[in-house]
Amino acid sequence: MRLYEHEGKTLLADHGVAVPRGALWPGMPDGPGPFVVKAQVLAGKRGRRGLIKSAPDRAACGREADALLAMRADGEPVAAVYVEERLDVARELYLAVLADRQRRAPLVLATARGGMDVEEVPDEDLIRLPVDPLLGLRPFAGRYLASRLGCGGDLAGQLTGVAAGVYGAFAEAEAELVEVNPLVVTRDGRLVAADAKVVLDDNAAFRHPERTARPDAGAGFEQRCAALGVVGVEMEGSIAIIVSGAGLMMATADLLAAGGGRLRAAIDLGGAVFQDPARLEQVVREVLRLRPSAVLVNAFFQLASCELLARGVAGALRAEDSKTPIVVRLRGRGMAEARAVLEPLGLPLREDLEDACREVLARGRGA
Amino acid sequence: MGILIGAHDRVIIQGITGGSGRTTAERMLEHRTPIVGGATPGKGGQRVAGLPVFDSVRQIVDELGATASFITVPPAFTRDACLEAIDAGLRTVVVYTERVPLHDTMQICACARGRGTLVLGPNSAGCVTPGAANLSDLNDANLRPGRIGIVSKSGTLTYEVIDGLNRLGLGQSTVVCLGGDPLIATHFADVLPLFDADAETDAVILIGEIGGTAELAAAAVARQMTKPVVAYVAGRSAPAGKRMGHAGAIIERGQEAAAVKIEAFREAGVRVADLVTEVAPLVAASL
């Protein structure tokens, strides 16, 4: 789950990182202007999208806030407007902690060339510091970062504190990413987090009951699939595939693409195959409602039963009264029982994957 | 012989008293995997499928010489179960549980590295040396003992590849499933050298996917190997930005696209199958 900037800044402040004085509009931060008026959206690159404005006083903030609240970023409505004191910037740094899949450990990313996209920072200017999660980010790591970032004197001590705070937020909130860009050095020598991008690990949500899940944007096919406990991907093509597992789903998509097919949707049944046929039936019905030109059901089971999936398909066909061509390829336990369920519906059971792919491509073209 | 798991191992199941643990134990017994017992905190003294249940892993190590564990407990308990297995000195640990919190997995990885335990997963289908020991959810009936090593990100796709091998009369030395969670403990590059050193393996199949950069590290290792490697990268047809089932399978930056990985493999002398159905024939041709 992504946090809005103001939520991320609250998290950082809770971990001792200095953030600008700010308030959600129509509230105003203490102190005189000028102010920065910032649209709260989850999309990035707000500056370039015109979603961050300057305003000298409260009246101007109000005008900018009204305009921002009517805007969208890639279709995402502006959730709120956050008003902050404008910082007097001397330098802009970049500091982030993320879960590094390759190193299998937390990784601090930092550069003295903050403010811009970190991907555009030349490799030699980018500091990568892996952190042992069993040790945490120790003061020596903060001193190393300060020295590499050219922060001496009082700033070195501040940077060590900020690094510990950002890491603390990352570890305690169980984040995938905590990114501060820019981390501003003000003209009066303070280190202030001018932005905050935080992505939390959804798999850890059970340990953070205070965290309220944000209702997923939209109620489309993919969200309805998620509610049924499967992964659904909606695309622009015509053929739909329902597959037992993510790897096999991608491989099936590749086979169909090689045959000239384009996908309307792909479903990874995952653990749902061990659940009841009623849920499988719902999944198949969701797919049929997308009106694909043809559907391929492809499962290779080790432990789950083919019969369960066959019953789900049969139930969905009856419930939707669908004429959509369906090709069913099943391997594994319970094939005879699955055949007994499907053949009365005129659905022969296929065993060979390539044959099944060829057939669904042909049926999808109306052959 | 194979790698990671064999007839000489003494296997335990953590979470043996749960539904998944019990059926896995029964299956292991039926197909002669050397399982000696299981662990579930608070259930010590019970028996499951005739096997003794202990409160702690260290007790099974002390009393029955356990060397490998299959962990199937809820995500909230997975970190402690896995750290316990590592601390008790087990050699190979499969984390079958999926959707393990990211920070738990990173702690598991750090601990396993320090202790020299090889952890597969989270969300790993496990590893199996056919005919010797099965520390996975793969059906023994679908496996054939043989000399092809398989290391794969995905469980279900592995079944398909094994099926293709069987049809060509090619058995498997060891099948290793790395796991579908976004951050996993063991990567292709860790497993490939084990296969290269294994006297019972003649060729290796690597089944990767879009997302992440583990295949690029694997290509660098494959370049140094003496045995032929055949690779397949699933999801080359996936549109950018779409998460394709596995939490890790999403193309966000250039390095993670299938084309980059395929090119890296080709440059390293790895034969690349365009489609999963081409994997087994390519292996046969490389022997």
Interface residues (C-beta under 8 A of the other chain):
Chain A: A99 R101 Q102 R104 A105 P106 E119 D132 P133 L134 A171 E174 E176 D201 N203 A204 F206 R207 V231 V233 M235 V243 S244 G245 A246 G247 L248 M249 M250 A251 A253 D254 L255 L256 A257 A258 L263 A266 D268 G270 G271 F300 Q302 L303 R331 G332 R333 L353 E354
Chain B: T23 P75 A76 E98 R99 V100 P101 L102 H103 D104 T105 M106 Q107 C109 A110 C111 D137 L138 N139 N142 S152 K153 S154 G155 T156 L157 T158 Y159 E160 D163 G180 P182 L183 I184 A185 H187 I207 E209 I210 G212 T213 A214 A217 Y232 A234 G235 R236 S237 A238 P239 K242 R243 M244 G245 H246 G248 A249 R253 D274 L275 V276 T277
